[in-house]
Amino acid sequence: MATEIYIIAGFLGAGKTTLIQKLLQQAFQRDKVVLIENDFGEISVDAALLKSGSVEVREINSGCICCSLSGDFVKAIKELLERFHPDKIVIEPSGVGKLSDILKACSDPQIQPLAKVKAKITVVDVKRCKLYLDNFGEFFEDQIQHADTILLSRTGDFPDKVSEACQLVQSLNAQSPILAKPWSQLTAAEMLLPRHDQHDQEEPCGHGPGCGCRRQGVQNRAEHGRSHHGSHAHDHAAEDIFDTVTIRTKRVFSMEDLKTSLL
């Protein structure tokens, strides 16, 4: 039986690691799970949060697994499959990774006989999504357009932003269901429902009929985005746009200290 691959995409700070923790605790607790964690910088912060006795974590740092490290990524998956024979592989790509390129890597001939992509979930922060679309549209759009399920985060904190976020997501992907309930009201099983089952639900977004999340057949921009990106699937790599700096210090910073130092 082929190993199932779950890809949890999303822009910086959207809540990918929190979602993975929820899945590990509620849905995959009886499975043998390998987590591939990719941070764009030199140090992986999220990997430390996700390590536990039952989960094998493989870190790929200092680049994006779908760009300059794509060969390392395919090699890592193959090695993990042969060494651990996991039931599931969970991939948390860098926030500036393109989901389309990750899918391409997962379809590599070395991987195809051993593992299949089961779910592609993109997490979207309702407060920051418009900002990310305006400033990093190529990456943000790709993550939305290639997802099976769109999971909105921080909906309980910013309920007034939910309708706008739903409409923005719909303009990029009119086919995939949107889940907009506060995460405390969602089970991991609901998040992993097959796509056709989610469409059968009366409220696919989970936010009520007046939120603007229901599908309106808005496909023009989404279809344009798919064809547009398909014609030049990799014009820009994350390394061309983003850079990171690693500072090592023995000092322990509070959040306020960091804000004062960085802003």
N, C-alpha and C positions, 0 to 999 in steps of 0.2 A: 504494500500500500504506500502510495506517494506521501511524502511529508507535506503538510499544509503550510503555506507561507501567508502571513498576515502583514501587510504594510500599513504602518500608521504614519501618515504624512501630516504636514501642517507647518505654518510659518513660525517664526521665532516666538517662543513664549505662549503659544496657543493652548498648550495643555497636553501634548503628546505623551509625555512621561506619566502624567497623572492617569491618563486613559489606559496606558499599558499596565500600570499598577492595578487598576480596576479589573482588567481582563485576566491578569495573572491570579488575582485573588478570587474572582467569581466564576470565570469560565474555563481557565486552563489549569486549575489547581491539581488536577489528577493526571495531567499530561507531562510528558518529558519535553521541556521547552528550551530552545536556544534563542537568545536575543542578540541581534546584531545592532550595535549602537554606533552611529556615526555622528561625530561632532566636527564642525568645520575647523575649529581651532586645535591647538596642540593638546589640550587637556579635556577629557570627557567628564563633565560634571554629572550628567544624567546617569551614566553607567554606574557610578557609585551608589546612586539612589535605588537602582533596580537589582543590584546584586543580592542574591540570597542563596541558601543552600540548595534549592531545587531548580534554580535557573542558571544556565551557563551563559555568560555574557562575553561576547567578542567585540572589542572596540576597534574601530577604524577611524583614526584621527588625522589631523593636518591636511584635510582636503575633503572633497565631496565624493561619495561612493559612486555617483552617477557621472562624474566628470573624469578627473585625472586618475582617480583610484578605481576605475571600473574593473580593471583587470584584477586588482587585489580583492575586490568585492566578489567577483565570480569565484575566484580561488578560495576565498574564505567560506562561502556557502558550500562549495564542494567538499572542502576539508571537514567542515562541521557535520555535514550529512554522513560522510564516511566514518567519522570518528565517534559521533554520539548517536546516530540513527534516531533523531528526535521525532516526536509526533508532530511538533509544530515549530516553525521558525517565525519569530516576530522581528520585523525590521523597523527600526526608528531612524529614518534618514535625517540628514541635516535639514534645518529649516529652510535653507536656500537650495535644496535639492529638487530636481525635476522628477515628478512621479513617473512621467513617460519614460525617462531614461532608466529608472530603477526597474520598471516593468520589462524593458528591453534586456537588461542584464539578467533578470530572472528567467527569461526565455532562451538564454544561452543553451546551445546543444549539450553542454556539459551538465546542466542543471535539469533540463526538461524531463529526462527519464526518472529523476529521483524526487522532484518536488514540483508542486503546482501552486500558483497564487490562488488563495481562497477568498481573500477580502482585501480591498483597498479603501481605507477610511482616511479622509482628510478632516482634520480638526481646524475650525475657523473661529477666531476670537471676534465676537460681535462688535466689540468696541474699536478694534484696530484694523478690521478687514479693509475698510475703505482706504485707510492710510497705506496699507501694504499694496493694495491694488494700484494706487496712484504712483507709488514710488518704486515698486519692484514687480510690476505687472507681469512680466514674462514668466517669473517663477511662480507667483501666486496663481495666475490663471491656469498654468499647467497642472498644479496640484488639485485645483477644483475640477478641471475638465476631465481628468482621468480617474476620478474617484468613483467607487460604487456607492458609497454613502458619505454624506457630508454631516459632520457632527459639530453643532455650534457650541462654543464654550462661553462661560461667563454670562449666560442668559439670565440667571437669577440675580446677578449683580447689576446688569444693565438691561432690564426688560424693555426699555424704550428704544433700544438699538436692534431688537430682534427682527422686526418687520423689515427694516432697511437692509439688514444683513441677509435675510432670506431672499429678498428681491435681487440683491447683488449676486448671490450665489446662483440663483435661477438664470440670470442673464448669461452666465458662463456655462452652466450645466443644467439644462431643463429636464434631464432624464433621471438623474439619481435622486433618491429620497433625501430629505433634510430632516435631521432630528434636532429639535430646538428645545426640548424639555430641559430643565435643570438636571445636572448629572445625578443629583441625589435621588431623582425620581426615575432614573433609567437604570435598568439592569444590564449587565454585560451581554446577556442573551439577546436583549432588544437591539443592542448596538451591532450585533453580529448576524441579525436576521438576513436571510437571503434577499437579494434585491427585489425579486418579484413578490415576496411575502410582504415587504415593507410597502410596496405600492398598493397592496390589497387592503392596507389599513385605512380607515376613514380619515385619519389625521396623520399623514406621513411625517409631518414636521413636529408633531406633538405639541403644538402651541395654540391650537384653536383655529376656527374658521376665519376669524377676523384679522389674523396676523399677516396676511399677504404671502404666506409660504406655500399655499396650494399651487399646483402646477397650472400655468396659464398658457402653455405651449410656446413659451418664449424661447425660440431656438436660433434666431438669426445670428446673435452675437456668439452663441456657443458653437454653432456649426462653422461660423467664420473662423473662430479661434482654433477649432480642430484642424481645418484645412490649412490655415495659415501656419500653424506650428508644424503640421505634418510636412510642409514643403521645405522647412529648414529647421529640423527638429533640434538642432544643437548649435545655434548661432552663437550663444553666449554661455560660457561656463561661469560657475559661481566665483571662481578665482579671478575672473576678469573684472568683477564688480565689487566683491567684498574682500576684506582683509581682517586679520585678527592679530592681537598682541597679547602675549602671556607675561604676566608680572607675578613673580614668586616673592612672597613676604611671610614673615612669621607673625605679623600683626593680624589680629582678628578684627574684622570690620563689621560694624552694625550696618543696617540698611541705610540709616541716615548718614553715616560716615561715607558710604559709597556714593550716595546722591550728592553730597557736598564735594567729594573729590572728582566726580566724573561729569557733573552737570554744570 
